[in-house]
Amino acid sequence: MTDARRVIEEALAGAETPCITSSFQAECVVLTHLLREVRPDIPVLFLDTFHHFEQTLAYRDELSERWGLNLINLQAKAPSVGLWQAESTEACCKRHKVEPLFSALEGYDTWFTALRRDQSPSRANLQEVEPFKLPARTISRVAPIAGWTARDVWAYAKAHDIPLLPLYELGYTSIGCEPCTAIPFDPENPRSGRWQGQKLECGIHIQSK
């Protein structure tokens, strides 16, 4: 946990326009808590996909008010509710997640994310600090808790009395959009309830070509 604070402080020291993305899952909230100790006004980018659980949106609003977050809700220019079903989950994620986020990130030079190596094979080689290529520029992506485990995240939340998203109490372990989130079918894989197991990533953590 000390290393996470060091990574944060070093990254902020070299940043002019930092931000953090948050889906308000446990790891995102923990990282936001850590960042607020150094930069209370850091922009918190939330992707409003029009497909979230009501509980997620209510929790976002409650925690944002309690912590006084500099919350910025991002939305697609042309939302299409149900696109995941009418076309594909790939098209839906691209429209409602990838495009609005990449567009917003063009305005920042340092992007903090709560990604962890143990979350998925696609994240196993995640570095704490690495360049991230956007369509028009390259910024720095910083993952201060890359080496943490889920146990570390929950221990930090408990130690700092941080309330977590109520959906965890229902058995969800990785929470995204409601249509593409289920209770995991593989107890050993917390993300197995995402996208019916059809893919590992929505696309926002994949480098632009």
ZAVEX-474427 format. One line per 4 residues: their letters; for each residue x, y, z of N, C-alpha, C, O. Coordinates in steps of 0.05 Angstrom, whole numbers. Atoms other than C-alpha are relative to their C-alpha. Layout:
// residues N
a> X Y Z X Y Z X Y Z X Y Z | ...
***
This chain:
// residues 209
mtda> 17 -24 0 0 0 0 17 25 0 10 45 -12 | -19 -22 0 59 45 13 10 6 -28 13 29 -36 | -9 -3 28 83 32 -58 -21 15 -17 -14 31 -34 | 21 -13 15 15 55 -85 2 30 5 -1 46 -14
rrvi> -2 -29 -6 23 122 -50 25 12 -13 24 35 -23 | -25 -10 13 94 129 -77 -5 4 -30 3 24 -41 | 6 -2 29 70 115 -148 -18 24 -5 -14 39 -24 | 18 -22 3 14 166 -139 15 27 2 12 44 -15
eeal> -14 -25 -4 59 220 -112 20 7 -22 22 30 -31 | -19 -4 22 112 210 -166 -14 8 -26 -5 25 -41 | 14 -6 25 61 210 -222 -12 28 1 -12 42 -19 | 12 -26 -2 26 272 -196 21 22 -2 16 44 -12
agae> -22 -20 1 93 308 -189 7 8 -29 15 30 -34 | -6 -5 28 102 302 -264 -24 5 -17 -21 8 -42 | 25 -3 16 30 313 -285 -10 29 1 -8 43 21 | 13 -26 2 -2 377 -309 -30 -2 1 -44 15 14
tpci> 30 4 1 -72 351 -322 -7 -29 5 -12 -44 -13 | 6 28 -6 -85 286 -285 -30 -4 3 -46 15 8 | 27 7 -5 -151 250 -279 -1 -30 8 19 -44 6 | 4 28 -6 -178 184 -254 -27 -9 -12 -46 6 -12
tssf> 26 11 9 -231 139 -285 -10 -18 22 5 -32 35 | 12 16 -21 -280 105 -239 -26 -12 -9 -43 2 -19 | 26 13 4 -335 54 -247 -14 -3 27 -36 -15 28 | 10 1 -27 -346 60 -172 -2 -29 11 -17 -34 29
qaec> -4 26 -12 -327 -12 -160 20 3 23 32 25 26 | -17 -2 -25 -286 -27 -97 27 11 -6 36 29 8 | -28 -9 5 -217 -18 -128 0 29 -9 19 43 -3 | 1 -28 10 -238 47 -162 -4 19 24 9 40 25
vvlt> 6 -17 -23 -265 76 -97 25 2 19 31 23 30 | -24 0 -16 -202 55 -59 21 18 -12 34 33 2 | -20 -17 13 -157 87 -110 -8 30 1 10 47 5 | 9 -27 -2 -199 150 -109 6 11 28 14 34 31
hllr> -5 -8 -28 -192 152 -33 30 7 3 37 26 16 | -29 -5 -2 -116 147 -40 8 26 -15 24 41 -4 | -7 -24 15 -113 201 -93 -10 25 13 4 46 12 | 11 -24 -13 -157 249 -54 18 10 22 17 34 29
evrp> -18 -9 -21 -105 250 1 21 19 -11 32 35 4 | -21 -17 12 -57 284 -48 -12 21 -18 -3 44 -18 | 13 -18 19 -103 316 -100 -31 -2 3 -44 -16 -12 | 29 2 -6 -174 326 -71 -18 7 -24 -40 -3 -26
dipv> 17 -10 22 -199 361 -134 4 -14 -26 -5 -5 -47 | -6 14 25 -175 310 -185 -26 -7 -14 -44 -18 -1 | 24 7 14 -227 300 -240 -5 -30 1 14 -46 -5 | 8 29 -1 -264 233 -232 -18 -5 -23 -41 4 -23
lfld> 15 5 25 -288 209 -300 -17 -25 3 -6 -47 8 | 19 23 -2 -349 163 -299 -14 -3 -27 -25 16 -38 | 13 5 25 -376 131 -362 -29 -7 4 -36 -29 14 | 28 4 -2 -451 138 -363 -9 -14 -26 -13 -1 -46
tfhh> 5 16 24 -468 82 -412 -29 -3 -6 -36 -15 -27 | 29 3 2 -544 86 -403 -9 -29 5 -32 -36 0 | 7 28 -5 -541 12 -383 8 -8 28 9 -32 34 | -10 7 -27 -517 16 -310 -23 -10 18 -47 -4 13
feqt> 18 7 -21 -551 -16 -251 -9 26 14 7 45 17 | 9 -23 -15 -594 34 -213 16 4 26 22 26 35 | -16 -1 -24 -554 16 -151 27 14 -5 37 28 13 | -26 -12 6 -489 38 -185 -3 30 -2 13 45 9
layr> 4 -29 4 -517 106 -204 -6 14 27 3 36 33 | 7 -11 -26 -546 117 -134 25 2 17 30 22 31 | -24 1 -15 -480 97 -102 20 21 -9 33 35 7 | -17 -21 11 -441 142 -149 -8 28 11 10 43 20
dels> 10 -26 -9 -484 202 -129 5 4 30 13 25 38 | -3 -2 -29 -482 187 -55 29 4 8 35 21 25 | -28 -2 -8 -407 177 -51 12 26 -11 29 39 3 | -10 -25 12 -393 237 -97 -7 23 18 9 42 22
erwg> 9 -22 -17 -433 282 -51 15 -2 27 24 19 38 | -13 3 -26 -403 253 13 30 8 -1 40 21 17 | -29 -6 2 -331 260 -12 5 27 -15 28 35 -16 | -4 -25 15 -342 324 -53 17 -4 -25 34 11 -31
lnli> -16 7 24 -315 291 -116 -5 20 -22 -27 30 -26 | 2 -16 24 -301 331 -178 -8 -20 -23 8 -27 -40 | 11 21 18 -345 282 -217 -7 11 -28 -20 32 -30 | 6 -7 28 -349 286 -293 -13 -24 -13 0 -45 -17
nlqa> 14 22 13 -401 242 -326 3 2 -30 -3 22 -42 | -5 1 29 -383 222 -397 -22 -17 -13 -31 -38 -3 | 21 15 15 -435 200 -448 7 0 -30 21 17 -40 | -4 2 29 -435 178 -520 -14 23 -14 -35 33 -5
kaps> 13 -22 15 -451 232 -572 -27 -9 -10 -46 7 -12 | 25 11 10 -506 187 -600 -6 -26 14 -1 -47 2 | 5 24 -15 -528 138 -547 -20 -18 -14 -38 -9 -28 | 18 19 12 -563 75 -569 -6 -22 21 8 -42 22
vglw> 7 19 -21 -597 38 -511 -8 -27 -13 -24 -27 -31 | 7 26 11 -599 -36 -526 18 -8 -23 13 -29 -35 | -17 7 23 -544 -35 -578 14 -26 4 20 -40 -15 | -13 26 -6 -511 -94 -543 -16 -23 -11 -5 -44 -18
qaes> 18 21 9 -572 -135 -563 -7 2 -30 -8 -17 -44 | 8 -5 28 -590 -103 -630 23 -5 -19 19 -14 -41 | -23 4 17 -519 -107 -656 20 -20 13 22 -43 5 | -19 17 -14 -465 -134 -609 11 14 24 9 39 26
teac> -11 -13 -23 -431 -122 -543 25 17 -8 31 37 4 | -23 -15 10 -369 -99 -582 -9 28 -9 4 48 -2 | 10 -25 10 -409 -45 -617 -10 18 23 -6 42 22 | 11 -15 -22 -443 -24 -552 22 12 17 21 35 25
ckrh> -23 -9 -16 -378 -19 -513 15 22 -15 23 42 -3 | -14 -20 16 -346 20 -570 -15 27 1 -3 48 4 | 17 -25 1 -404 70 -574 -1 14 27 1 38 29 | 6 -12 -26 -416 80 -500 23 2 20 22 16 40
kvep> -23 0 -17 -348 68 -469 25 11 -13 36 32 -6 | -26 -7 12 -288 72 -515 0 28 -12 18 44 -6 | 0 -26 14 -307 132 -558 -2 24 19 14 42 17 | 2 -23 -18 -330 179 -502 24 3 19 33 25 25
lfsa> -23 -2 -18 -272 161 -457 25 9 -14 38 27 -4 | -24 -8 15 -217 167 -509 -2 29 -8 19 43 -8 | 4 -28 7 -246 233 -530 6 18 24 19 38 21 | -5 -16 -24 -245 259 -459 29 -1 9 40 20 18
legy> -28 3 -9 -175 232 -444 19 17 -16 41 23 -7 | -17 -18 16 -147 276 -500 6 26 15 26 39 9 | -4 -25 -15 -153 333 -450 17 -3 25 20 16 40 | -16 5 -24 -109 301 -397 27 -11 -9 30 -22 -30
dtwf> -26 12 6 -36 280 -394 6 -24 17 25 -39 11 | -5 22 -18 -40 230 -337 -27 -13 8 -44 1 19 | 25 14 -5 -94 177 -329 4 -21 22 19 -40 18 | -1 20 -21 -101 140 -263 -23 -20 -3 -46 -13 -7
talr> 19 21 3 -136 73 -266 4 -20 22 26 -24 31 | -1 19 -22 -152 20 -214 4 -29 -10 -3 -48 4 | -6 26 10 -131 -38 -258 19 -16 18 36 -4 30 | -18 17 -15 -98 -97 -224 8 -24 -17 -7 -33 -34
rdqs> -10 22 16 -56 -153 -253 -16 -26 5 -18 -42 -14 | 13 25 -6 -95 -208 -218 -29 -1 -10 -42 -22 -6 | 28 0 9 -162 -188 -249 -5 -17 -24 -27 -28 -27 | 5 13 26 -152 -220 -317 26 -7 -13 46 8 -9
psra> -24 6 16 -100 -254 -362 8 23 -18 31 27 -24 | -6 -23 18 -106 -193 -407 14 23 15 23 42 3 | -12 -21 -16 -79 -151 -349 25 -10 15 37 5 31 | -22 13 -15 -24 -198 -325 26 15 -2 43 15 17
nlqe> -25 -14 4 32 -155 -353 -2 30 4 15 46 -5 | 5 -29 -6 4 -88 -330 23 12 15 33 1 35 | -21 -16 -14 57 -37 -310 -13 22 16 -35 31 9 | 11 -21 -17 46 14 -256 -2 26 -15 -20 42 -11
vepf> 0 -25 16 64 70 -304 9 -8 -28 30 -20 -32 | -7 6 28 64 63 -380 -14 19 -19 -35 30 -12 | 13 -17 19 49 104 -441 -25 -13 -12 -26 -37 -15 | 25 10 12 -21 97 -470 -6 17 -24 -9 41 -23
klpa> 5 -14 25 -35 114 -542 -29 4 -5 -45 -15 -6 | 27 -8 8 -99 151 -558 0 6 -30 21 7 -42 | 1 -6 29 -123 168 -628 17 24 -8 29 23 -30 | -14 -25 8 -91 237 -627 26 6 16 41 23 8
rtis> -24 -5 -16 -37 234 -573 6 -24 18 -10 -42 20 | -7 20 -20 -1 191 -522 1 12 27 14 33 31 | 0 -10 -27 -12 201 -448 12 -22 18 19 -43 9 | -11 19 -19 13 167 -385 -23 -14 15 -40 0 26
rvap> 21 15 -16 -31 112 -355 13 -11 25 34 -24 24 | -12 7 -26 -17 100 -281 -19 -18 15 -43 -12 19 | 16 20 -15 -42 39 -243 14 -5 27 28 -25 30 | -14 2 -26 -18 49 -171 -5 -26 15 13 -34 31
iagw> 6 25 -15 -52 -14 -145 2 -24 -18 -11 -45 -13 | -3 23 19 -31 -59 -202 7 -26 13 -2 -47 5 | -9 24 -14 2 -107 -154 -17 -9 23 -10 -28 36 | 18 7 -23 -54 -109 -103 -17 -24 -8 -21 -30 -31
tard> 20 21 3 -101 -168 -94 -27 10 8 -29 32 20 | 27 -8 -9 -176 -165 -83 -1 2 30 -14 19 42 | -1 0 -29 -161 -181 -10 12 27 10 2 38 30 | -12 -25 -7 -116 -119 -7 -21 23 -2 -22 41 15
vway> 20 -21 5 -172 -75 -36 -20 0 23 -27 21 34 | 21 2 -20 -224 -100 13 11 7 28 -3 18 44 | -12 -7 -26 -176 -94 72 3 30 3 -1 41 25 | -4 -29 -1 -161 -22 55 -27 14 4 -30 32 21
akah> 26 -12 -3 -235 -6 48 -10 -3 29 -22 15 40 | 9 4 -27 -250 -37 115 16 17 20 4 28 39 | -17 -15 -18 -191 -3 149 -7 30 0 -4 44 20 | 6 -28 2 -214 65 124 -30 5 0 -40 27 -6
dipl> 29 -3 -3 -289 53 135 -13 11 -25 -29 29 -24 | 11 -9 26 -305 61 61 -24 -18 -7 -21 -42 -10 | 24 16 9 -376 39 42 4 -9 -29 13 7 -45 | -3 10 27 -377 -4 -20 -27 -4 -14 -48 -4 -1
lply> 24 4 16 -427 -15 -76 -17 -23 11 -7 -45 13 | 17 21 -11 -486 -54 -48 -3 -26 -17 -10 -47 -6 | 3 23 18 -487 -101 -108 19 -23 8 13 -46 2 | -18 21 -9 -428 -139 -77 -14 -19 19 -9 -43 20
elgy> 15 16 -19 -475 -163 -23 -19 -20 -13 -28 -39 0 | 18 19 14 -518 -197 -76 16 -22 -14 4 -39 -27 | -16 21 12 -459 -239 -101 15 8 -25 31 -7 -35 | -15 -10 23 -432 -196 -158 29 5 9 34 14 32
tsig> -28 -4 -8 -356 -192 -159 14 19 -20 34 31 -13 | -10 -19 19 -342 -151 -222 -24 13 -13 -40 -1 -26 | 26 -13 6 -395 -99 -238 3 21 -22 18 40 -19 | 0 -19 22 -406 -63 -304 -29 7 -7 -45 13 10
cepc> 27 -5 9 -468 -51 -346 -19 -23 8 -10 -46 7 | 19 20 -10 -530 -88 -321 -4 -23 -20 -4 -46 -11 | 6 22 18 -545 -128 -385 23 -19 -4 19 -43 -10 | -24 17 5 -474 -155 -389 15 -7 26 38 -14 25
taip> -12 7 -25 -461 -167 -315 -18 -21 14 -42 -18 17 | 14 21 -14 -480 -231 -279 17 -9 24 41 -3 26 | -15 12 -22 -460 -267 -215 19 -20 -13 10 -36 -29 | -20 17 14 -395 -304 -235 -7 -29 1 -15 -40 22
fdpe> 6 29 1 -405 -375 -258 24 -16 9 22 -40 16 | -25 12 -9 -332 -391 -240 9 14 26 19 37 24 | -8 -13 -25 -318 -377 -166 29 9 1 37 26 16 | -28 -7 0 -244 -374 -182 7 23 -18 29 33 -19
nprs> -4 -22 19 -253 -320 -235 -22 21 5 -44 19 -5 | 19 -21 -7 -287 -257 -208 -13 14 -24 -35 25 -23 | 10 -14 24 -295 -229 -279 -15 -19 -19 -23 -11 -41 | 14 19 17 -329 -292 -307 -29 7 -4 -42 -5 -21
grwq> 28 -8 4 -396 -258 -299 -4 23 -19 -26 33 -23 | 1 -22 19 -379 -204 -350 -3 -10 -28 11 -28 -36 | 4 5 29 -404 -207 -422 -5 -30 -6 3 -40 -26 | 5 29 3 -428 -279 -412 25 -16 -6 24 -37 -19
gqkl> -25 14 5 -355 -299 -414 10 2 -28 29 -13 -35 | -8 -1 28 -349 -279 -487 25 16 -6 38 12 -26 | -24 -16 4 -292 -230 -478 11 9 27 -2 7 47 | -13 -7 -24 -243 -204 -427 0 30 6 1 39 29
ecgi> -2 -29 -3 -243 -129 -440 -22 14 -16 -31 4 -37 | 19 -16 15 -292 -75 -462 13 16 -22 0 25 -41 | -15 -15 21 -238 -40 -502 13 26 10 30 37 -4 | -11 -26 -9 -222 22 -460 29 -3 10 43 17 12
hiqs> -28 3 -9 -156 -8 -436 18 -12 -22 40 -21 -16 | -15 10 23 -133 -29 -505 11 24 -16 -4 42 -22 | -13 -22 14 -84 16 -541 -13 5 -28 -21 -14 -42 | 10 -7 27 -109 54 -603 21 -9 -20 45 -10 -14
k> -18 8 22 -79 32 -669 5 23 -18 20 21 -38
***
